[in-house]
Amino acid sequence: MEILHVSAECYPVAKAGGLGDVVGALPQYQQQYGHTAKVVMPMYKTKFLLENEWEVVHKGYTNLGSWWFIYTVIKEKTNKLGFDLYLVDINGLLDRDKIYGYDDDTERFTAFQISVVDWVSAWKHKPDTVHVHDHHAGLIPFMFKYVYRYQHLQDIPTVLTIHNAEYQGWMGWDKSYFIPAYDSWKSGMLEWGSAINPLASGIKCAWKVTTVSPSYLDELRHSANGLEALFEYEKGKCVGILNGIDTNVWDPAKDKYIENHYSLTTNKDGKLRSKTLLCEKFHLDINKPLIVFIGRLVGEKGADMLPQAVGDSFYYIGRKMNFLILGSGFPAVEAHLTGLQALSRGDYSIYVGYNETLSHLMYAGADFILMPSRVEPCGLNQMYAMRYGTVPIVRNTGGLRDTVVDFGDAGGYGIRFNNPAVGDMTQAIWRAVELYQHTEKMDDIRDTIMQLDFSWETSVKQYLDLYASLHPVIV
């Protein structure tokens, strides 16, 4: 089976979040199962672009409304990622330093999608499945079906994976001319909420729709930033498939980012050595439980509640724990969290920014990881943390619900709380502090979570079964 993934991100080429991690890993495992997986994405100005060898495989000429442009598809020569990687270059439009955040992002990603469809239409054969990711590729199923010059592609099965339904790529009808000439009777397949909505269009037009966890799919029928009724209507073709993690990269026994490697049998000493490094670096008390937050400092992740939660924990529980925060996001949240540094008594610190090496050390050296997310489609941090023997403290939502069982329940190994509220979070932190005092129980939980299987194998089989259901003659 030949699968073409279309995405705005792919690790390690360009990544802004979990989308990049998934698109960088899923095709690798599909290749290992004997299938041909390919990824096509925009050509940004990245370190990966400059450090690798490329060959031109296609040049095309197409249009975004009245603007006609040349696009170039280049391929990485050495199969460095374990699958064929293609980049689409549109001079002046895609070749930028950042992935997102430009005033013309609508034009950028619409032109990218048109170029991908135009390129596929020139193939001498057809891929067995085109797998599009999030709204940046959400118009492709519509174009396959209803754009006149590409209707010979309409029999190619398409799958849309929604990594985060909060972002939908809205554009006004005044930009409808961006899309190549299509059957105007089908304009309703583009529309949601009186605008062109690429994510909604993908949900309507793709043959199958997946979300990155079963619980997230259930939640979208009740909370989907305006798409609730659509998810309810299309529920028959939707399925939740939990993301996996790359266990070769996220392995405390051989992680290239940490100095003190450890395994299941040596995790107590190994974690202590990493914790010691963290506490020395950030002037924290090695004798207290270390609770970390790693991620974007935005409301979606519940980061705006962190300042009060830290303060309330110190006030009501006592200064019995360390907090260490790594991330960046809303300036007001950054400022508030940075301001807490002055009140530290060797029990609080923050690193504002992104630091891959530090994040790995924190997974390895922390006792607990805090994830108070308001929205968490899947969540990877809790899986990374458990692989390193770090106990998750999570809000009971989305993929966090699917991957963490409260230690108070039968077979449980984490800490869950229900509401995105400071009081609930503070109570969960109190439970973590109490758990830390019970050394034997803490050791048992660490042993348990390090043995949980969050690898991609199960997820890949589910995706392959899904593709096969769309094209039963393929085995």
VOGU-3710 file (C-alpha; in Angstrom, 3 decimals, decimal comma):
1> meilhvsaec> 0,000/0,000/0,000  1,250/3,497/-0,850  0,264/6,261/1,569  0,936/9,950/0,979  0,825/12,110/4,116  0,208/15,836/3,625  1,108/18,049/6,573  2,345/21,497/7,589  4,803/19,917/10,047  7,089/16,907/10,290
11> ypvakagglg> 9,767/16,301/12,925  12,704/16,886/12,625  12,197/19,058/9,533  9,844/21,595/11,100  7,796/21,189/14,259  5,577/23,438/16,363  3,755/20,772/18,361  2,367/17,247/18,446  1,412/17,328/14,760  5,103/17,347/13,834
21> dvvgalpqyq> 5,882/14,441/16,166  3,114/12,277/14,720  3,905/12,950/11,058  7,579/12,311/11,758  6,906/8,923/13,359  3,785/7,328/11,826  5,240/6,959/8,291  8,384/5,321/9,688  6,349/2,567/11,302  4,163/2,153/8,223
31> qqyghtakvv> 7,356/1,561/6,251  8,453/-1,054/8,783  5,194/-2,919/8,163  6,115/-3,210/4,500  4,139/-0,300/3,082  5,362/2,749/1,163  4,783/5,911/3,176  5,609/9,366/1,880  5,351/12,826/3,417  4,923/16,108/1,556
41> mpmyktkfll> 5,098/19,449/3,358  5,982/23,096/2,671  9,631/24,015/2,160  10,472/26,339/5,042  13,931/27,805/5,616  15,060/25,313/8,248  18,314/23,845/9,468  17,203/20,477/8,092  16,783/21,980/4,618  20,277/23,428/4,626
51> enewevvhkg> 22,043/20,375/6,050  20,691/17,725/3,685  20,848/16,873/-0,009  17,880/17,347/-2,301  16,813/16,583/-5,838  14,094/18,213/-7,937  11,399/15,672/-8,819  8,720/17,941/-10,261  8,061/21,460/-11,440  4,538/22,681/-11,989
61> ytnlgswwfi> 2,565/25,755/-12,930  -0,764/26,500/-11,283  -2,741/29,350/-9,788  -4,084/30,865/-6,619  -6,968/32,856/-8,016  -5,586/35,307/-10,559  -1,996/34,719/-9,456  -0,220/32,067/-11,489  2,935/30,650/-9,957  5,609/28,033/-10,428
71> ytvikektnk> 6,059/25,473/-7,681  8,896/22,993/-7,237  8,791/19,647/-5,455  12,118/18,489/-4,057  12,953/15,135/-2,455  15,465/14,341/0,285  18,034/12,060/-1,365  19,148/9,689/1,385  15,859/8,549/2,953  17,230/9,943/6,199
81> lgfdlylvdi> 13,896/9,833/8,028  13,068/6,289/7,024  10,536/7,359/4,393  10,425/9,536/1,277  10,231/13,215/2,216  9,087/15,839/-0,278  9,046/19,608/0,138  6,991/22,048/-1,912  8,750/25,315/-2,730  6,772/28,359/-3,832
91> nglldrdkiy> 9,219/31,212/-4,091  8,432/34,017/-1,644  5,416/32,268/-0,140  6,501/29,097/1,667  10,240/29,679/2,035  10,024/31,478/5,378  11,768/31,012/8,724  8,621/30,209/10,706  5,897/27,657/10,060  2,962/29,852/11,094
101> gydddterft> 2,236/33,386/12,213  2,215/35,370/8,958  -0,589/37,640/7,773  -0,825/35,659/4,527  -0,994/32,173/6,085  -4,328/31,614/4,315  -2,671/32,202/0,954  0,400/30,183/1,920  -1,389/26,997/2,914  -4,056/27,224/0,203
111> afqisvvdwv> -1,348/27,535/-2,443  0,523/24,632/-0,818  -2,556/22,392/-1,013  -3,265/23,336/-4,628  0,346/22,534/-5,499  0,168/19,128/-3,801  -3,040/18,219/-5,660  -1,569/19,468/-8,948  1,567/17,381/-8,344  -0,408/14,215/-7,513
121> sawkhkpdtv> -2,517/14,736/-10,636  0,702/14,492/-12,676  1,727/11,120/-11,212  1,722/8,199/-13,639  -0,065/6,173/-10,983  -2,323/6,957/-8,032  -1,426/6,550/-4,356  -3,615/4,066/-2,510  -4,474/6,577/0,238  -3,866/10,285/0,755
131> hvhdhhagli> -3,736/11,049/4,486  -4,149/14,762/5,262  -3,453/16,332/8,648  -5,358/19,247/10,229  -6,835/22,254/8,438  -3,604/23,110/6,583  -4,408/20,159/4,296  -8,181/20,038/4,857  -9,185/21,350/1,404  -7,493/18,488/-0,455
141> pfmfkyvyry> -10,398/15,997/-0,171  -12,736/18,676/-1,597  -10,376/19,415/-4,485  -10,063/15,726/-5,332  -13,838/15,461/-5,590  -15,122/18,764/-6,934  -12,397/20,828/-8,639  -12,973/20,216/-12,330  -9,381/19,753/-13,426  -8,632/17,258/-10,662
151> qhlqdiptvl> -11,772/15,123/-10,681  -9,802/12,186/-12,094  -8,432/11,906/-8,526  -11,838/11,525/-6,880  -11,499/7,744/-6,497  -8,368/8,097/-4,302  -9,381/7,362/-0,679  -8,672/10,269/1,665  -8,257/10,235/5,442  -8,262/13,376/7,588
161> tihnaeyqgw> -6,610/13,287/11,002  -7,580/16,073/13,396  -4,785/16,857/15,829  -6,484/19,964/17,231  -9,974/21,105/16,222  -9,563/24,527/17,844  -7,735/25,698/14,709  -9,853/25,463/11,565  -8,294/27,769/8,943  -11,355/29,975/8,398
171> mgwdksyfip> -11,423/32,277/5,376  -14,097/34,597/4,026  -16,049/33,873/0,884  -14,252/36,816/-0,699  -11,291/34,425/-0,978  -13,244/31,597/-2,577  -11,594/32,448/-5,895  -8,339/31,083/-4,436  -9,708/27,582/-4,981  -9,464/26,372/-8,604
181> aydswksgml> -12,726/26,241/-10,556  -15,109/23,818/-8,886  -18,692/22,628/-9,095  -20,551/25,565/-7,537  -23,415/23,271/-6,566  -20,993/21,758/-4,065  -19,977/25,032/-2,390  -21,766/23,877/0,755  -18,996/21,304/1,183  -16,635/24,220/1,864
191> ewgsainpla> -18,882/26,200/4,209  -19,425/26,210/7,934  -20,651/29,173/9,934  -21,027/31,453/6,887  -17,343/31,106/5,992  -15,059/28,729/4,153  -13,829/26,344/6,814  -11,031/24,015/5,604  -11,284/21,721/8,619  -15,056/21,389/8,263
201> sgikcawkvt> -14,619/20,792/4,533  -12,148/18,009/5,267  -14,589/16,401/7,704  -17,351/16,517/5,093  -15,302/15,358/2,110  -12,710/12,901/3,463  -13,636/9,229/3,248  -12,693/8,730/6,899  -11,886/11,095/9,773  -9,695/10,247/12,746
211> tvspsyldel> -8,868/12,045/15,958  -5,740/11,433/18,023  -7,551/9,763/20,918  -10,951/8,096/21,439  -11,939/10,433/24,272  -11,145/13,507/22,190  -13,529/12,270/19,502  -16,291/11,964/22,116  -15,549/15,457/23,428  -15,694/17,028/19,969
221> rhsangleal> -19,390/16,223/19,724  -19,900/18,571/22,676  -17,003/21,032/22,438  -15,391/21,621/19,043  -15,126/25,387/18,598  -18,362/25,515/16,623  -18,176/22,163/14,830  -20,116/20,136/17,396  -23,142/19,494/15,146  -20,885/18,461/12,266
231> feyekgkcvg> -19,076/15,879/14,385  -22,415/14,537/15,559  -23,671/14,312/11,955  -20,494/12,676/10,609  -19,875/10,376/13,596  -20,373/7,289/11,436  -17,111/7,845/9,565  -15,071/9,092/12,536  -12,753/6,999/14,691  -10,376/7,841/17,534
241> ilngidtnvw> -6,875/6,357/17,291  -4,496/7,130/20,124  -1,115/8,516/19,110  2,009/6,597/19,977  5,504/7,757/20,840  8,823/6,892/19,269  10,290/4,555/21,877  13,689/4,677/20,196  13,944/8,425/20,809  12,191/8,420/24,184
251> dpakdkyien> 14,188/5,783/26,032  15,986/6,576/29,325  18,411/3,739/28,646  19,899/5,448/25,584  18,528/9,012/25,404  21,234/11,140/23,764  20,108/14,219/25,714  20,721/12,874/29,228  23,961/11,901/30,951  22,680/9,310/33,410
261> hyslttnkdg> 20,983/6,483/31,587  18,803/3,994/33,420  16,390/1,143/32,856  13,497/-0,402/34,741  15,828/-2,128/37,197  17,992/0,942/37,809  15,388/3,704/37,626  15,630/4,742/41,267  19,328/5,593/41,123  19,148/6,865/37,549
271> klrsktllce> 16,343/9,288/38,260  18,037/10,493/41,426  21,177/11,409/39,492  19,170/13,366/36,910  17,139/15,024/39,665  20,370/16,027/41,382  21,575/17,719/38,182  18,301/19,623/37,862  18,248/20,715/41,485  21,846/21,915/41,312
281> kfhldinkpl> 21,222/23,784/38,061  18,072/25,534/39,306  18,936/25,771/43,028  16,154/23,483/44,212  15,904/21,248/47,287  16,815/17,658/46,342  14,865/16,283/49,309  11,487/17,570/48,106  9,347/16,067/45,333  10,045/17,785/42,008
291> ivfigrlvge> 6,922/18,751/40,033  7,525/20,006/36,477  5,493/21,623/33,725  6,783/21,328/30,145  4,875/23,014/27,339  3,293/26,112/25,894  2,269/28,737/28,431  -1,200/29,232/26,966  -4,769/28,889/28,162  -5,353/25,674/26,235
301> kgadmlpqav> -2,690/24,019/28,385  -4,059/25,558/31,604  -0,829/27,521/32,052  -2,681/30,673/33,102  -3,709/28,830/36,282  -0,145/27,896/37,194  0,876/31,090/39,071  -2,018/30,871/41,505  -1,721/27,093/41,782  1,948/27,394/42,749
311> gdsfyyigrk> 1,188/30,139/45,264  -1,791/28,310/46,740  0,204/25,090/47,028  2,924/26,836/49,018  0,313/28,567/51,208  -2,086/25,704/51,903  0,161/22,635/51,622  3,362/24,233/52,799  6,677/24,508/51,057  6,949/20,756/50,738
321> mnflilgsgf> 7,588/20,556/47,003  9,691/21,989/44,172  8,212/23,453/40,996  10,211/23,733/37,758  8,586/25,170/34,626  9,826/25,046/31,038  7,913/26,825/28,298  6,887/30,012/26,554  3,615/31,539/25,424  1,360/34,366/26,568
331> paveahltgl> 3,567/37,265/27,738  1,359/37,907/30,796  1,678/34,284/31,920  5,421/34,321/31,311  5,747/37,523/33,349  3,653/36,239/36,246  5,532/32,938/36,430  8,885/34,706/36,153  7,855/37,059/38,954  7,377/34,100/41,297
341> qalsrgdysi> 11,101/33,426/41,047  11,818/36,207/43,531  9,705/34,440/46,137  11,511/31,117/45,826  13,043/29,537/48,894  14,956/27,012/46,875  11,705/25,454/45,704  10,698/27,212/42,474  12,319/28,037/39,133  11,414/28,668/35,518
351> yvgynetlsh> 13,107/28,546/32,112  11,249/30,677/29,569  11,746/29,331/26,060  12,211/26,010/24,317  15,118/23,721/25,186  15,045/20,130/23,913  17,966/18,995/26,062  16,469/20,444/29,228  13,084/18,895/28,495  14,606/15,410/28,323
361> lmyagadfil> 16,496/15,989/31,563  13,267/17,130/33,211  11,403/14,020/32,098  14,239/11,947/33,516  14,773/13,825/36,777  11,271/14,888/37,804  9,069/13,007/40,225  5,819/14,345/38,751  4,724/16,136/35,580  1,766/18,530/35,786
371> mpsrvepcgl> -0,644/18,773/32,817  -3,727/20,877/33,753  -4,928/21,136/30,146  -8,302/22,587/29,265  -8,014/20,837/25,888  -5,696/17,905/25,179  -6,554/15,977/21,994  -3,992/13,302/22,786  -1,058/14,583/24,770  2,415/13,168/24,345
381> nqmyamrygt> 4,145/14,646/27,389  2,424/12,280/29,791  3,571/9,320/27,673  7,140/10,610/27,515  7,099/11,184/31,269  5,841/7,721/32,133  8,465/6,152/29,883  11,000/7,864/32,191  9,244/6,855/35,421  7,756/10,307/36,077
391> vpivrntggl> 4,243/10,215/37,507  1,622/12,289/35,602  -0,732/14,738/37,334  -3,361/15,407/34,670  -6,764/16,893/34,100  -9,314/14,256/33,144  -9,755/15,208/29,488  -9,030/13,916/25,960  -6,002/11,701/25,568  -5,027/12,306/29,193
401> rdtvvdfgda> -8,149/10,384/30,222  -7,239/7,560/27,823  -3,666/7,145/29,034  -3,680/7,896/32,787  -5,547/5,894/35,447  -5,733/7,458/38,916  -3,702/5,571/41,506  -6,756/5,547/43,754  -8,547/3,288/41,256  -7,871/-0,377/40,594
411> ggygirfnnp> -4,634/-0,761/38,654  -4,056/3,007/38,756  -0,693/4,726/38,429  -1,255/8,489/38,017  -3,147/11,416/39,504  -6,226/12,824/37,782  -8,481/15,786/38,565  -11,727/16,728/36,843  -12,090/20,484/36,554  -9,755/23,076/35,004
421> avgdmtqaiw> -9,677/25,010/38,261  -6,908/26,093/40,625  -8,555/24,359/43,584  -8,730/21,008/41,804  -5,128/21,361/40,644  -3,902/22,261/44,125  -5,653/19,239/45,622  -3,972/17,019/43,000  -0,594/18,511/43,939  -1,348/17,752/47,609
431> ravelyqhte> -2,053/14,133/46,658  1,279/14,000/44,830  3,144/15,311/47,876  1,434/12,713/50,078  2,209/9,920/47,587  5,874/10,924/47,511  6,136/10,235/51,252  5,136/6,604/50,684  8,395/5,419/49,159  7,362/1,842/48,475
441> kmddirdtim> 4,137/2,875/46,715  6,014/5,493/44,714  8,586/2,904/43,621  5,834/0,485/42,564  4,125/3,153/40,473  7,391/4,080/38,772  7,992/0,445/37,881  4,453/0,167/36,527  4,484/3,244/34,305  7,876/2,441/32,809
451> qldfswetsv> 6,420/-0,820/31,521  3,321/0,673/29,896  3,275/0,309/26,110  2,741/3,620/24,341  4,666/2,619/21,214  3,348/3,224/17,711  2,775/-0,454/16,859  -0,846/-0,631/18,015  -1,754/2,717/16,453  -0,112/1,861/13,133
461> kqyldlyasl> -2,096/-1,365/12,853  -5,306/0,601/13,424  -4,412/3,088/10,682  -3,506/0,317/8,254  -6,795/-1,459/8,979  -8,595/1,831/8,358  -6,869/2,306/4,978  -7,654/-1,274/4,002  -11,340/-0,757/4,804  -11,404/2,007/2,180
471> hpviv> -9,759/-0,152/-0,454  -10,504/-3,791/0,417  -8,545/-5,280/-2,505  -5,294/-3,959/-0,992  -3,618/-6,271/1,504
//
